[in-house]
């Protein structure tokens, strides 16, 4: 059974967006996980597939616009499975470079990108403003497991992610081409997203990230595993010594110092 995957980083209204532009206009600010799904045979949704998608931890499905005839039946089945729906055209594969300047909708061709890069690609796009990150892959095997893991990460941290906007720039010195460090902020928190899209077998990125003034230095919490990091406190701002392996993604949070 061929299933295609999507990570939808925003909930949908009850309307039917027909492409990326209209979908973005129709979105709420609720982070959900979605699956590119084309039916079996193509254009024919099956309840058993949608139930399996929900059981895998995803919370929405993405349906190609060319299969519009099956959309109403899909919506009925998706509601029964507890899934949201978005209508999209076909995907345009994301790259490590394009993930730095994404639109609200991006697509990851998981059959082309190494499995180990999927978390880094997805989180890099989210850190830079993507709201729908679509994976194209089979739900079974290592790729499906990787996509499911990222989807669960997004879902668990949905409430926090929904509140975030772009923060001040972080300076990385010396720069590493495959490394990106993005600082986001919410009403009460700073969030740091670091991703390394280097190929497997490449030496870890080993460098320093310099935070803007006012960003705290100590006890940043890793949202994935609960570990913490501390940063060096300097007159110009906190400094983080980064050692990040190829394909890794890290998301850290710390409370703001509110006056």
C-alpha positions as a printed Julia matrix, in Angstrom:
259×3 Matrix{Float64}:
   0.0    0.0    0.0
   1.43   3.34  -1.07
   0.69   6.21   1.28
   2.2    9.66   1.0
   2.97  11.8    3.99
   2.57  15.44   4.93
   3.27  17.4    8.04
   0.64  20.16   8.29
   1.79  22.83  10.7
  -1.58  24.55  11.11
  -5.19  23.49  11.59
  -7.76  24.08   8.84
 -11.14  25.72   8.93
 -14.11  23.73   7.72
 -13.64  25.17   4.22
 -11.79  23.4    1.4
  -8.59  25.27   0.45
  -7.65  24.38  -3.11
  -4.02  25.4   -3.23
  -1.18  26.69  -1.1
  -2.23  30.34  -1.28
  -5.89  29.82  -0.4
  -5.01  27.17   2.18
  -2.74  29.61   3.99
  -5.53  32.2    4.11
  -7.96  29.66   5.55
  -5.74  28.35   8.33
  -6.11  28.63  12.05
  -3.01  28.8   14.21
  -3.14  25.24  15.52
  -0.24  22.96  14.79
  -1.26  19.53  13.49
   0.43  16.64  11.71
  -0.9   15.6    8.29
  -0.34  12.9    5.7
  -0.28  13.28   1.92
  -2.9   10.71   0.95
  -4.05   9.87  -2.59
  -6.37   6.93  -1.97
  -6.29   3.34  -3.18
  -6.96   3.17  -6.06
  -5.96   6.77  -6.72
  -8.8    9.15  -5.92
 -10.7    6.65  -3.77
 -10.25   7.1    0.0
 -10.45   4.12   2.35
 -11.43   4.27   6.0
  -8.86   1.65   6.94
  -6.08   3.87   5.55
  -7.27   6.94   7.43
  -7.57   4.99  10.66
  -3.99   3.77  10.19
  -2.79   7.32   9.56
  -4.4    8.5   12.79
  -2.97   5.55  14.71
   0.51   6.52  13.47
   0.22   9.82  15.35
  -0.7   12.1   12.47
  -3.7   14.37  12.9
  -4.57  15.45   9.35
  -4.44  14.33   5.72
  -3.56  16.24   2.57
  -5.5   15.35  -0.6
  -4.46  16.26  -4.2
  -6.75  18.73  -5.93
  -6.93  16.56  -9.05
  -8.83  13.96  -7.02
 -11.55  16.47  -6.15
 -14.33  14.02  -6.93
 -13.4   11.99  -3.87
 -13.02  14.95  -1.54
 -16.46  14.82   0.09
 -16.15  11.13   0.86
 -12.64  11.73   2.15
 -13.93  14.46   4.45
 -16.59  12.17   5.88
 -14.06   9.4    6.52
 -11.49  11.83   7.91
 -14.01  13.21  10.38
 -14.74   9.68  11.54
 -11.01   9.02  12.03
 -10.47  12.3   13.87
  -8.36  13.83  11.08
  -8.37  17.3    9.53
  -8.12  17.74   5.75
  -6.32  20.12   3.38
  -6.53  20.13  -0.43
  -3.25  20.75  -2.25
  -1.63  20.58  -5.65
   1.34  18.23  -5.97
   4.56  18.78  -4.07
   7.69  20.82  -4.79
  10.57  19.16  -2.92
  12.2   21.18  -0.17
  15.99  21.5    0.02
  18.22  22.56   2.93
  18.63  25.95   1.22
  14.96  26.55   0.37
  14.0   25.57   3.94
  15.65  28.81   5.07
  13.1   30.94   3.17
   9.95  28.83   2.97
   6.41  29.85   2.25
   3.62  28.68   4.48
   3.56  25.38   2.53
   6.65  23.27   1.85
   7.11  19.68   0.72
   9.75  17.09   1.55
  10.24  14.26  -0.94
  11.14  11.69   1.7
  11.97   9.08  -0.92
  14.76  11.36  -2.2
  16.05  12.89   1.03
  18.01  10.62   3.38
  15.88   9.42   6.29
  18.3   10.97   8.77
  17.69  14.45   7.3
  13.9   14.47   7.68
  13.8   15.98  11.2
  16.33  18.68  10.29
  14.51  19.65   7.09
  11.12  19.75   8.8
  12.23  21.73  11.85
  14.3   24.15   9.76
  11.25  24.95   7.66
   9.06  25.37  10.76
  11.66  27.63  12.38
  11.53  29.92   9.34
   7.76  30.16   9.11
   6.44  27.1    7.28
   2.96  26.06   8.34
   2.43  23.02   6.1
   5.4   20.67   5.67
   4.48  17.79   3.38
   6.36  14.5    3.32
   6.02  12.18   0.33
   6.87   8.63   1.42
   5.53   5.27   2.47
   4.2    4.98   6.01
   5.92   1.67   6.51
   9.59   1.13   7.28
  12.25   3.57   8.42
  10.88   6.56   6.5
   7.42   6.15   7.97
   8.86   5.82  11.46
  10.93   8.97  11.01
   7.97  11.0    9.75
   5.75   9.71  12.54
   8.38  10.7   15.12
   8.62  14.25  13.76
   4.82  14.51  13.63
   4.55  13.47  17.26
   7.21  16.02  18.24
   5.24  18.75  16.5
   1.93  17.66  18.05
   3.34  17.46  21.59
   4.76  20.97  21.3
   1.86  22.42  19.31
   0.67  24.91  21.91
   4.13  26.46  22.21
   4.84  26.45  18.46
   1.57  28.27  17.78
   2.69  31.27  19.84
   6.07  31.77  18.18
   7.32  34.42  15.79
  10.76  35.19  14.38
  13.18  36.61  16.94
  16.43  38.58  16.55
  19.21  37.11  14.41
  21.76  34.75  15.95
  25.39  35.1   14.87
  27.26  31.84  14.22
  31.06  32.13  14.26
  32.8   30.45  12.61
  29.94  29.81  10.18
  29.15  26.24   9.09
  27.38  25.93   5.73
  25.11  23.07   6.76
  24.16  24.58  10.13
  21.25  26.91  10.84
  20.37  28.43  14.22
  17.09  30.31  14.47
  15.84  32.21  17.52
  12.06  32.43  17.95
  10.05  34.14  20.61
   6.66  33.83  22.23
   4.96  35.99  24.85
   6.88  34.32  27.69
   9.57  32.18  26.07
  12.58  32.12  23.79
  12.92  29.07  21.53
  16.12  28.08  19.74
  15.99  25.74  16.73
  19.32  24.34  15.5
  19.49  22.08  12.44
  22.42  20.47  10.62
  21.64  19.22   7.1
  25.09  17.8    6.4
  25.27  14.36   4.78
  25.6   11.27   6.94
  29.21  10.56   7.85
  30.16  14.25   7.89
  31.91  15.45  11.03
  29.63  17.26  13.52
  29.29  21.0   13.25
  31.44  22.48  16.05
  31.1   26.23  16.45
  29.61  29.03  18.56
  26.26  30.81  18.42
  26.09  34.32  19.87
  22.69  35.39  21.23
  21.45  38.97  21.17
  21.53  40.96  24.37
  18.72  40.16  26.77
  18.47  36.46  25.93
  19.19  34.38  29.1
  22.2   32.11  29.24
  21.35  29.22  31.59
  19.12  26.15  31.67
  17.62  25.89  28.22
  15.3   22.84  28.05
  15.49  20.37  25.15
  11.87  19.83  24.06
  12.68  16.38  22.65
  14.34  14.63  25.57
  14.1   16.93  28.59
  17.86  17.51  28.86
  19.23  20.99  29.48
  22.08  23.13  28.24
  23.78  26.17  29.72
  25.4   29.0   27.79
  28.32  31.23  28.68
  27.23  34.6   29.97
  29.05  37.46  28.22
  28.62  41.26  28.31
  27.3   41.26  24.75
  24.94  38.31  25.29
  24.91  34.55  25.86
  27.23  32.3   23.86
  26.35  28.7   23.01
  29.02  26.16  22.08
  27.26  24.01  19.48
  28.29  20.49  18.62
  25.59  19.15  16.31
  25.79  15.96  14.29
  24.85  15.53  10.65
  21.06  15.4   10.25
  20.4   16.48  13.84
  17.68  18.88  14.94
  17.51  20.43  18.41
  14.76  22.61  19.85
  15.43  24.38  23.15
  13.22  26.69  25.21
  13.83  29.09  28.08
  11.55  31.49  29.95
  11.91  35.16  29.2
  13.0   37.48  31.97
   9.85  39.55  32.26
   9.94  42.93  33.96
